Structures are given as C-alpha cells and as structure tokens.
Amino acid sequence: MKIAAFGFRSIPPKEGSAGADKFALELYPRLVKHNIKVTAYNRIYDNRNERIKSFNGVDIVNLKTI
C-alpha cells in the first residue's frame, strides 16, 4: 500500500507547529513500520529551506509555497 500525505506544514515539525504537524509526526512513521510506503509533501517557506529527503522511513517531497 502507498499513501501520499499532505495537509501539514512539515515533517519533522518546526518549533511552534500545530496539532496536524505533531499528528503527522506520530502517525506516518508508525504506518511505515507496518510496511506501508508513505510519501509526505512538505511546504517550503522562505525562511525554511531545509531539504530533507526522508525522516524515520517517510519519504519527503519538498514543494515551494507561493
């Protein structure tokens, strides 16, 4: 099974992140442990230029926000 995940700011969450970010941080790595491929789509802001490719088994795709 494959899951495309979006609707949060970033994984791993940044300081001051909201509940959706923390929820994603807990849920997605747990799904990976059950052999589910998870791809998370992060938003990139001007002051957040980190380019992480994966985190705890979750594949990360960084997208620029307009």
N, C-alpha and C positions, 0 to 999 in steps of 0.2 A: 504494500500500500504506500502511496505517496500523498503528502499533504503540502499544499502551498499556504503559508501563513502570513497574514498581514493584519493591519488594524492596531498596531502598536508603534511606538517610536523606534526602539532599537533593542537588540539583544547583543550583548548584555545591556541592561538598562543603565542610563546615566543617572547621576545624582539628581534627586528631585523628581524622579519618574513617577508616573501614575500607576494605578492599580492594574491596568491592562498590561503594562510592561512587566510588572512583577509576576503576574499570572502567566504570561508567555514564558518567562524565565523558568518557572516551575514546571509547566506542562510539557513544553516541546522536548526538553532532554529526556523526560520520562517516556514519551512516545518513541523516541529513538531507541531506548533500552528494550522496547518491545518490537524491534526490527521494522519500525515504520520510518520511511525516509521523509524528513521534514526540511523544507526549504523556507526560510524566513526572509521576507523582503523588508529591509530596514530603510528608513528615511534618513537622508543625509542633509544636515543643515550647515550653513556657512561656518559656524564655529565647531562643528563636529565632523571632522574629516577622517575619522578612523576608518580603515579599510580592512575589516576582519572578514576572513573567508569562511570560518566555521567557529562554533562555540559549543562545547560539550556534545559534539556529534551532529549539531544542527547546521546545515549549510546556510550561509548568509549571502544574500544578494543585496548590494547597496544601491539605492536609487536616489538621484538628486531630486530635491523638492523645489518646486518653482516658487 
